Amino acid sequence: MHVTRLIHLCEILGASPIAMIAETAPHLFGKTRLEAETRAQAIAALEQLPEAMVALLLPLLQTLQNQPGHSSKDAEIPATNLSGRVGRL
């Protein structure tokens, strides 16, 4: 299937192209089945959030991604007080 057909099909069905790819090619999302499922679930959760929440999460995700000396598996969550900001949404 071509990408344009996949996108058209997703628009008709109201489905996520990422979810369809994750289901048919999980090896693109992780080295193990569990990792692939976890990443697909995280992406699906992000797709459901309002834009304002995603905007709040993006800097946190970028910080975790850029932690020196940490892999994405064992990165520590930086001490940031997001609860006040999230509560205002």
FENSUL-V845476 format. One record per backbone hydrogen bond with DSSP energy under -1.0 kcal/mol. NH is the residue of the N-H (numbers start at 1). CO is the residue of the C=O. If there is no record, write none. Layout:
# FENSUL-V845476
NH	CO
NH	CO
This chain:
# FENSUL-V845476
6	2
7	3
8	4
9	5
10	6
11	7
12	8
13	9
14	10
15	10
20	16
21	17
22	18
23	19
24	20
25	21
28	25
29	26
36	32
37	33
38	34
39	35
40	36
41	37
42	38
43	39
44	40
45	41
46	42
47	43
54	50
55	51
56	52
57	53
58	54
61	57
62	58
63	59
64	60
65	61
66	62
70	67
80	78
82	80
86	82
87	83
89	86
